[in-house]
Every structure is written in C-alpha cells, then in structure tokens.
Amino acid sequence: MAKTIHSMIRVLDEARSVDFYGKAFGLSVADRLDFETFTLVYMSNAESEFELELTINKDRTEPYDLGDGYGHLAVSVGDLDAEHARISGLGFTPGKIVEFNRDGGLLARFFFITDPDGYKIEVLQRHGRFK
C-alpha cells in the first residue's frame, strides 16, 4: 500500500519560505540537500511524518507562475480560532473562518492563508475526517 510522504513546491527565496512555514505551522528543517543548480529543503514537525519539500532553483529570479488551477496544501489544528488569531498576530493575513455544513451538520471549519510564493494553505479544525 502506498504511503504519502511529502509534497513539493518551488519557492523563490529559501529563507523567506523557511521562516513563513516555521512561524505559521511550526515546521522546521528536517533535511537540506544542496546541489549545484538547486536545493531541496524538507520541513516537518512532530505532529506528522509527512514533509513539505521546498525546491529552490538557484538560477531563478522571477516568481513562479502558479497558473489558474486551484490546488492547495491542507493542515489541521486543534483550535482553529486560536490559530487564526496567532497567525494574524504574526503579521500574516489569513482569510476569514468559514463553516461548511452538509446535511444539517458541520462538515468543516477552515480558513486559507497564502504563503510568500502565492501557494494557498487550508487550515482546518480537527473534526470528522480532518484529523
């Protein structure tokens, strides 16, 4: 059976991205592999074995075009309201908290935040299938 282990995004500025993911989600550098033309930075925390891989192409000077597809990374937290307030207090700009209901019951509570390269991250309250 397959096990998901990481997701990769391309970022322009390694320090800026490591700082953002560290402050916003408590991720720290688990490994850093430097090559001649690119660097791979693996970030994780004690909550999960899943890692975020940042790829930094050394010759890149312009931001990446993320296109018009709608994709995102998702994380879950124990207290959504507290995380929204904490992230706002860091000077980041999270979206409003949304409650998503289905068949008369709460399916999900969440907000989105955008990282320095324009990637969307969904922050979900741990509930139901979102553990």
C-alpha positions in Angstrom: 0.0 0.0 0.0 1.3 3.5 -0.8 2.0 5.9 1.9 2.1 9.7 1.3 5.5 11.1 2.5 5.9 14.6 1.1 4.6 17.3 -1.3 6.9 19.6 -3.2 6.5 23.2 -4.0 9.0 25.5 -5.9 9.9 28.6 -4.0 11.9 31.7 -4.9 13.5 32.6 -1.6 14.6 29.8 0.8 15.0 31.9 3.9 11.6 33.6 3.4 9.8 30.3 2.9 11.5 28.5 5.8 10.6 31.5 8.0 7.0 31.5 6.9 6.4 27.8 7.3 8.2 27.7 10.6 6.2 30.6 12.1 2.8 29.7 10.6 2.8 26.0 11.0 5.7 25.0 13.3 7.6 23.3 10.6 11.4 23.1 10.9 14.1 21.9 8.5 14.4 18.1 8.8 17.0 17.9 6.0 18.6 20.2 3.4 20.3 18.8 0.3 22.3 21.3 -1.7 23.1 20.6 -5.4 24.9 22.6 -8.0 21.8 24.1 -9.6 19.1 23.6 -6.9 18.5 23.0 -3.2 15.9 20.7 -1.6 14.7 21.6 1.9 12.5 19.1 3.8 10.3 20.6 6.5 8.3 18.7 9.1 7.1 18.8 12.7 6.3 16.2 15.5 2.6 16.2 14.5 3.1 14.1 11.4 5.7 12.1 9.4 4.5 14.0 6.2 7.0 16.5 4.9 6.9 19.6 2.8 9.7 19.7 0.3 10.8 23.2 -0.8 12.7 23.2 -4.1 14.9 26.3 -4.7 16.3 26.6 -8.2 19.4 28.7 -7.9 19.2 30.5 -11.2 15.5 31.5 -10.7 15.0 35.3 -10.2 11.3 35.7 -11.1 8.3 34.3 -9.1 6.7 31.1 -10.4 3.5 31.3 -12.4 1.1 29.2 -10.4 -1.5 29.2 -13.2 -5.2 29.2 -12.9 -5.6 25.8 -11.4 -7.0 25.7 -7.8 -4.8 23.5 -5.7 -3.7 23.7 -2.1 -1.9 22.2 0.9 -4.0 21.5 4.0 -3.1 21.2 7.6 -5.3 20.5 10.7 -5.2 22.2 14.1 -6.8 21.6 17.4 -8.1 25.1 18.0 -8.9 26.9 14.7 -9.8 30.2 16.4 -6.6 30.4 18.4 -4.5 29.5 15.3 -6.3 32.2 13.3 -5.5 34.8 16.0 -1.9 33.5 16.4 -1.2 33.7 12.6 -2.8 37.1 12.4 -0.6 38.3 15.3 2.5 37.2 13.3 1.6 39.8 10.7 0.2 37.3 8.2 -3.2 37.8 6.6 -5.3 34.7 6.9 -8.8 34.7 5.3 -12.0 34.6 7.3 -13.0 31.5 9.1 -15.6 29.6 7.1 -18.1 27.0 8.4 -19.0 24.4 5.8 -22.2 22.4 6.5 -23.7 19.4 4.8 -27.0 17.6 5.5 -27.6 19.9 8.6 -24.3 19.1 10.2 -20.8 20.7 10.4 -18.5 19.2 7.8 -15.6 21.5 8.3 -14.4 24.8 9.8 -11.4 26.4 8.0 -9.5 29.4 6.7 -7.0 29.9 4.0 -3.6 31.7 4.1 -1.2 32.4 1.2 2.5 31.7 1.5 5.1 34.1 0.2 5.1 32.4 -3.2 1.4 32.5 -3.7 0.5 28.9 -2.6 -2.8 28.5 -0.8 -2.8 26.6 2.5 -6.1 25.5 4.1 -6.1 25.4 7.9 -8.8 23.1 9.1 -10.2 22.5 12.6 -9.6 18.9 13.6 -13.1 17.3 13.2 -14.6 14.4 11.4 -12.4 13.2 8.5 -10.0 16.1 9.0 -7.8 14.8 11.8 
